[in-house]
Amino acid sequence: MSHVSPVAVALSRETLTRAALADLVGAPRPLARLEVVPASPSTNTTVLRAALAEPDEWPHMSAYIADHQTAGRGRAGRSWATPAGAALTASFVLRPNVPRADFGWAPLVVGLATVRTLRRAGVGAFLKWPNDVVVESGAKDIAEWGRWRKCVGILCETVPDQDAIVAGIGINVSQSASELPVPHAASLATLGAATLDRVLLMRSLAAEVHDAIQAWESGGAIRSQVADACATIGWDVAVDLPGENPVSGVATGLSADGGLVVKLSSGAERVILAGDVRIRRA
């Protein structure tokens, strides 16, 4: 683990407030609306309900931040919890001007924005299809992860009856190794990031999400940028699928709809639209 001073951790865990981030709101700034609360069970759950009830109050590029998320949700109903003040947890309301059929790209586009945020903070981040951000930083191999460590989880959910997405991003910021929940997890602190300042990280994240969504709306260039940042491409993988046997092969690229293309041992290709990816060989 990289040495991080107790002072840096303490400063990172100072309470986030809207006042500290107020200059992110209003054109030409990246956010249309910003809410910051001391605590929330799940930022995605809160924002989904709010956007469903009052869509006009939650325009494109609204953000909802919880200083402490107490019952975060991941894919497939998984839980995600952190010590108070140790993570950056934000949910964005996105109403992108793209065909609804392209919404499968949302976690990858948001993931690319998050990768860029972490790289600005000095961390060599990559995407792990479909919705994680990882760093190759382990001293030893871990089954199904190799030397990759997860430092960010992303959960994108469509708002019922709206052309809108709620994109939840949870970044592990100041956790020590003993505060991380699983061996394959990491935080910016354990990765030796240049900053643990959650205000600076949120400023960067809001700008990167804004720019990535604009690029997504502008055409296909963002897709090649996503592919370039996707570490999963080239891995020998097993993909766990809902209600099916795992699919094994080499991840060779991304499909037009954001799926993972896996070349099977038979030479045939299978496009995976949803699943959990495991490394078969470190």
JONOR-V318302 format. One record per residue. N is the residue number from 1. RES is the residue in one small letter. PHI is phi in whole degrees, 0 to 359 (999 if undefined). NEAR is the number of other ideal C-beta (glycine too) atoms within 12 Angstrom. D_FIRST is the distance of its C-alpha to the first C-alpha in whole Angstrom. Layout:
n = <N,N>
res = <RES,RES>
phi = <PHI,PHI>
near = <NEAR,NEAR>
d_first = <D_FIRST,D_FIRST>
This chain:
n = <1,2,3,4,5,6,7,8,9,10,11,12,13,14,15,16,17,18,19,20,21,22,23,24,25,26,27,28,29,30,31,32,33,34,35,36,37,38,39,40,41,42,43,44,45,46,47,48,49,50,51,52,53,54,55,56,57,58,59,60,61,62,63,64,65,66,67,68,69,70,71,72,73,74,75,76,77,78,79,80,81,82,83,84,85,86,87,88,89,90,91,92,93,94,95,96,97,98,99,100,101,102,103,104,105,106,107,108,109,110,111,112,113,114,115,116,117,118,119,120,121,122,123,124,125,126,127,128,129,130,131,132,133,134,135,136,137,138,139,140,141,142,143,144,145,146,147,148,149,150,151,152,153,154,155,156,157,158,159,160,161,162,163,164,165,166,167,168,169,170,171,172,173,174,175,176,177,178,179,180,181,182,183,184,185,186,187,188,189,190,191,192,193,194,195,196,197,198,199,200,201,202,203,204,205,206,207,208,209,210,211,212,213,214,215,216,217,218,219,220,221,222,223,224,225,226,227,228,229,230,231,232,233,234,235,236,237,238,239,240,241,242,243,244,245,246,247,248,249,250,251,252,253,254,255,256,257,258,259,260,261,262,263,264,265,266,267,268,269,270,271,272,273,274,275,276,277,278,279,280,281,282>
res = <m,s,h,v,s,p,v,a,v,a,l,s,r,e,t,l,t,r,a,a,l,a,d,l,v,g,a,p,r,p,l,a,r,l,e,v,v,p,a,s,p,s,t,n,t,t,v,l,r,a,a,l,a,e,p,d,e,w,p,h,m,s,a,y,i,a,d,h,q,t,a,g,r,g,r,a,g,r,s,w,a,t,p,a,g,a,a,l,t,a,s,f,v,l,r,p,n,v,p,r,a,d,f,g,w,a,p,l,v,v,g,l,a,t,v,r,t,l,r,r,a,g,v,g,a,f,l,k,w,p,n,d,v,v,v,e,s,g,a,k,d,i,a,e,w,g,r,w,r,k,c,v,g,i,l,c,e,t,v,p,d,q,d,a,i,v,a,g,i,g,i,n,v,s,q,s,a,s,e,l,p,v,p,h,a,a,s,l,a,t,l,g,a,a,t,l,d,r,v,l,l,m,r,s,l,a,a,e,v,h,d,a,i,q,a,w,e,s,g,g,a,i,r,s,q,v,a,d,a,c,a,t,i,g,w,d,v,a,v,d,l,p,g,e,n,p,v,s,g,v,a,t,g,l,s,a,d,g,g,l,v,v,k,l,s,s,g,a,e,r,v,i,l,a,g,d,v,r,i,r,r,a>
phi = <999,292,286,233,289,303,294,298,294,298,295,297,267,297,301,284,229,295,303,289,240,300,283,276,254,100,303,269,286,288,253,269,208,219,237,232,237,297,205,206,302,212,296,296,299,299,287,302,295,293,292,291,283,222,301,291,276,233,288,307,67,275,224,230,243,249,301,221,267,264,210,296,244,245,295,58,77,291,265,212,226,219,298,303,76,268,226,253,237,218,239,252,267,242,235,289,274,224,300,301,296,267,297,297,281,307,296,284,293,295,297,298,300,289,304,295,298,292,295,297,271,88,247,280,272,218,278,244,303,259,209,241,242,229,226,278,211,271,283,218,285,241,308,75,233,59,260,277,232,273,238,216,242,232,229,253,225,281,276,306,64,224,274,217,232,257,250,266,233,238,253,289,253,244,298,280,302,287,267,278,281,220,298,271,269,216,230,300,294,289,268,74,298,290,214,246,288,290,294,297,296,292,301,294,298,300,294,291,296,304,291,293,293,300,295,300,292,275,146,271,301,299,291,291,292,299,300,296,267,268,293,299,295,102,286,273,236,238,246,280,246,298,72,226,289,300,255,242,164,254,287,251,169,244,277,299,259,88,285,268,270,242,272,280,298,286,98,287,248,235,264,257,262,206,168,253,265,239,281,276,225,287>
near = <20,22,12,29,13,14,12,24,27,17,21,38,31,21,22,39,18,23,13,21,33,21,18,34,24,14,13,14,19,31,36,26,32,34,32,32,27,18,22,30,20,32,42,38,24,32,43,32,24,26,38,22,16,17,23,17,17,33,23,32,40,38,44,39,43,38,35,29,42,24,23,36,31,31,27,17,12,20,20,36,27,36,24,23,27,36,43,50,49,50,47,52,45,43,28,33,17,29,14,19,13,26,29,31,42,42,44,43,48,49,49,44,44,50,39,34,42,42,25,24,37,20,37,26,38,35,44,41,45,38,41,41,47,41,39,27,31,26,15,14,17,23,18,26,33,29,22,35,38,43,48,48,42,45,39,38,33,25,32,15,12,25,22,34,40,41,49,45,53,46,49,48,49,39,36,27,24,14,26,29,25,23,21,31,38,44,43,47,42,34,39,23,38,22,29,40,28,42,30,27,41,42,32,35,46,38,28,34,43,34,25,40,34,24,27,36,23,17,14,19,17,32,29,17,27,38,31,20,33,37,32,40,28,22,34,24,36,28,36,20,24,16,8,14,12,22,33,26,27,27,38,27,26,36,26,17,23,37,31,42,30,37,24,22,15,11,11,13,20,28,27,36,25,25,30,29,40,28,30,22,17,18>
d_first = <0,4,6,9,12,14,17,15,14,18,19,18,19,22,25,26,30,32,33,30,30,34,35,33,36,40,41,40,36,34,35,38,37,34,34,31,31,29,29,30,30,29,30,31,34,35,35,37,39,40,40,43,45,45,44,46,43,40,41,39,35,35,32,31,28,27,25,24,25,26,27,25,27,26,28,30,30,26,25,22,21,18,18,21,20,16,18,20,23,26,29,31,35,36,40,39,42,42,44,43,42,39,37,35,34,32,29,28,30,28,25,25,26,22,21,22,21,18,18,20,17,15,14,15,17,20,22,22,26,27,25,21,19,16,14,13,10,10,10,13,15,16,20,21,18,17,14,14,12,15,14,18,21,24,27,31,34,38,40,43,46,44,43,40,36,34,30,27,24,21,18,14,14,12,11,8,7,11,13,12,15,15,13,13,12,10,10,10,8,5,7,8,11,14,15,15,19,20,24,23,21,24,26,25,25,28,29,28,29,33,33,32,34,37,36,36,40,41,41,39,37,34,34,33,30,29,29,28,25,25,22,24,27,28,26,28,28,29,30,31,34,36,39,38,37,34,34,33,33,31,30,32,33,33,37,39,38,34,34,32,35,34,36,37,38,42,41,42,40,39,37,35,35,33,31,27,26,24,23,26,24,21>
